[in-house]
Amino acid sequence: MTKQRLTIISLVSILIFGLLLSGKLLYENKWLEGSLIKESQQISGVISAEILNRQGASEMLVNTGQVSNLQTICTQLKTISGARPIRLADQRTPELEEIFQQMQFAIQEGMAMGNFTQMEETLTTQAGQAGVIMSLAMDNEAIYLVLTKGENQLVSVIERHGQGIFLPSVGGDYKTMNQ
């Protein structure tokens, strides 16, 4: 009699565990992700957001429109993303990418040496020479850079301490290129 009871109790326990695990996975994958995406789309400057799973890692891909205050957008995205890293996708052009690459020297030097005022002056000069409108902000965690030329825009969050919250930003064709 006790052997039958143990078998029944074991089967019921396995069944309950399976149901609870399935419910948790369903909650995380459907309801939580849907709510996260819906909340992110309420942020001004965000066109769409989705959760991508690449090589066993999950990331939140956020497609941006015309961004006016990247720092505020990033603060709001960090609040709703949970533990997922965030990757911003923008409407960049090869010209904006080239300007951004040229700016990397001043950005990295500013971060390494702490001379942020000189970094800002250099970046302003480079943007002006290239005919690009630049928006630059920073806090203790990151430098927020937006380069705009016409309808095109490159957005970048350069983390100061390598927290891994923001992944390198990409062009809007990122999802189709990397499927």
C-alpha positions as CSV (number, residue, x, y, z in Angstrom):
1,M,0.0,0.0,0.0
2,T,2.7,2.5,0.8
3,K,4.5,1.8,-2.5
4,Q,1.4,2.7,-4.4
5,R,1.0,5.9,-2.3
6,L,4.6,6.9,-3.0
7,T,4.1,6.3,-6.7
8,I,0.9,8.4,-6.8
9,I,2.4,11.2,-4.7
10,S,5.5,11.3,-6.9
11,L,3.4,11.4,-10.1
12,V,1.1,14.2,-8.7
13,S,4.2,16.1,-7.5
14,I,5.8,15.9,-11.0
15,L,2.6,16.9,-12.6
16,I,2.2,20.0,-10.3
17,F,5.8,20.9,-10.8
18,G,5.4,20.7,-14.6
19,L,2.2,22.9,-14.5
20,L,3.9,25.5,-12.3
21,L,7.0,25.6,-14.5
22,S,4.9,25.9,-17.7
23,G,2.8,28.7,-16.1
24,K,6.0,30.6,-15.2
25,L,7.4,30.3,-18.7
26,L,4.2,31.3,-20.3
27,Y,3.9,34.3,-17.9
28,E,7.5,35.4,-18.7
29,N,7.4,34.9,-22.5
30,K,3.9,36.1,-23.3
31,W,2.4,38.4,-20.7
32,L,5.6,40.0,-19.3
33,E,7.2,40.6,-22.7
34,G,4.0,42.0,-24.2
35,S,3.6,44.4,-21.3
36,L,7.3,45.4,-21.6
37,I,6.9,46.1,-25.3
38,K,3.7,48.0,-24.8
39,E,5.2,50.2,-22.0
40,S,8.2,51.0,-24.1
41,Q,6.1,52.2,-27.0
42,Q,4.5,54.8,-24.8
43,I,7.9,56.6,-24.6
44,S,8.3,59.6,-26.8
45,G,10.9,58.9,-29.5
46,V,10.4,55.1,-29.4
47,I,8.7,53.6,-32.5
48,S,8.7,49.9,-31.5
49,A,10.4,47.5,-29.2
50,E,10.8,43.7,-29.2
51,I,12.6,41.0,-27.4
52,L,15.2,39.1,-29.5
53,N,16.9,35.9,-28.5
54,R,20.3,35.6,-30.1
55,Q,22.8,32.8,-29.4
56,G,21.1,32.0,-26.1
57,A,21.0,35.6,-24.9
58,S,18.0,37.9,-24.7
59,E,18.1,41.6,-25.7
60,M,15.5,44.3,-26.0
61,L,15.7,45.9,-29.5
62,V,14.3,49.4,-29.5
63,N,13.6,51.2,-32.8
64,T,13.9,54.9,-32.3
65,G,12.3,57.7,-34.3
66,Q,13.4,61.3,-34.0
67,V,15.0,61.5,-30.5
68,S,15.1,64.8,-28.7
69,N,16.3,63.7,-25.3
70,L,18.2,60.4,-25.4
71,Q,19.1,60.5,-21.7
72,T,15.4,60.6,-20.6
73,I,14.5,57.8,-23.1
74,C,17.3,55.6,-21.8
75,T,16.3,56.2,-18.1
76,Q,12.7,55.1,-18.9
77,L,13.9,52.1,-20.9
78,K,16.1,50.9,-18.1
79,T,13.2,51.1,-15.7
80,I,11.0,48.7,-17.8
81,S,13.7,46.4,-19.4
82,G,14.4,44.4,-16.3
83,A,17.7,42.5,-16.6
84,R,17.7,42.5,-20.4
85,P,20.3,44.6,-22.1
86,I,19.0,47.2,-24.5
87,R,20.1,47.8,-28.1
88,L,18.9,51.0,-29.8
89,A,18.2,50.9,-33.6
90,D,18.2,54.3,-35.4
91,Q,18.0,55.8,-38.9
92,R,21.7,56.2,-39.5
93,T,23.5,56.7,-42.7
94,P,27.1,55.8,-43.7
95,E,28.0,59.5,-43.4
96,L,26.7,59.7,-39.8
97,E,28.6,56.4,-39.0
98,E,31.8,57.9,-40.3
99,I,31.4,61.1,-38.3
100,F,30.6,59.0,-35.2
101,Q,33.8,56.9,-35.7
102,Q,35.9,60.0,-36.0
103,M,34.4,61.3,-32.7
104,Q,35.4,58.1,-30.9
105,F,38.9,59.3,-30.3
106,A,37.7,62.4,-28.4
107,I,35.0,60.3,-26.6
108,Q,37.4,57.6,-25.4
109,E,40.1,60.2,-24.5
110,G,37.5,62.2,-22.5
111,M,36.4,59.1,-20.6
112,A,39.9,57.9,-19.9
113,M,41.3,61.3,-18.8
114,G,38.1,62.8,-17.4
115,N,38.4,65.9,-19.5
116,F,34.8,66.0,-20.5
117,T,34.7,69.8,-21.2
118,Q,37.4,69.4,-23.8
119,M,35.7,66.3,-25.2
120,E,32.5,68.3,-25.6
121,E,34.3,71.2,-27.4
122,T,36.0,68.8,-29.8
123,L,32.8,67.0,-30.6
124,T,30.9,70.3,-31.2
125,T,33.7,71.4,-33.6
126,Q,33.6,68.0,-35.4
127,A,29.8,68.1,-35.7
128,G,29.8,71.7,-37.0
129,Q,32.5,70.9,-39.6
130,A,30.4,68.0,-40.8
131,G,27.2,69.9,-40.9
132,V,25.6,67.7,-38.3
133,I,23.4,68.7,-35.4
134,M,24.7,67.1,-32.2
135,S,23.0,66.6,-28.9
136,L,25.3,65.5,-26.1
137,A,24.4,64.7,-22.5
138,M,26.0,62.7,-19.7
139,D,25.5,61.4,-16.2
140,N,27.5,59.1,-13.9
141,E,26.6,56.1,-16.0
142,A,26.9,57.0,-19.6
143,I,27.4,59.6,-22.4
144,Y,24.4,60.1,-24.6
145,L,25.1,61.2,-28.1
146,V,22.6,62.0,-30.9
147,L,23.8,63.1,-34.4
148,T,21.2,64.4,-36.7
149,K,21.4,65.3,-40.4
150,G,18.1,65.9,-42.2
151,E,15.7,63.1,-41.4
152,N,18.5,60.7,-40.4
153,Q,19.7,60.2,-36.9
154,L,22.4,58.2,-35.1
155,V,21.9,57.6,-31.4
156,S,24.6,56.1,-29.1
157,V,24.9,55.4,-25.5
158,I,28.5,55.0,-24.4
159,E,28.6,53.5,-20.9
160,R,31.3,55.0,-18.7
161,H,31.8,51.9,-16.5
162,G,30.9,49.0,-18.9
163,Q,27.7,48.0,-17.1
164,G,26.4,46.1,-20.1
165,I,22.9,47.7,-19.9
166,F,23.2,49.3,-23.3
167,L,24.6,47.3,-26.2
168,P,26.1,49.1,-29.2
169,S,23.4,50.9,-31.2
170,V,22.7,49.8,-34.8
171,G,21.0,50.9,-37.9
172,G,17.3,50.1,-38.5
173,D,18.1,47.1,-40.7
174,Y,19.8,45.2,-37.8
175,K,17.0,42.7,-37.3
176,T,16.7,41.7,-41.0
177,M,20.5,41.5,-41.4
178,N,21.1,39.2,-38.4
179,Q,18.2,36.7,-38.6
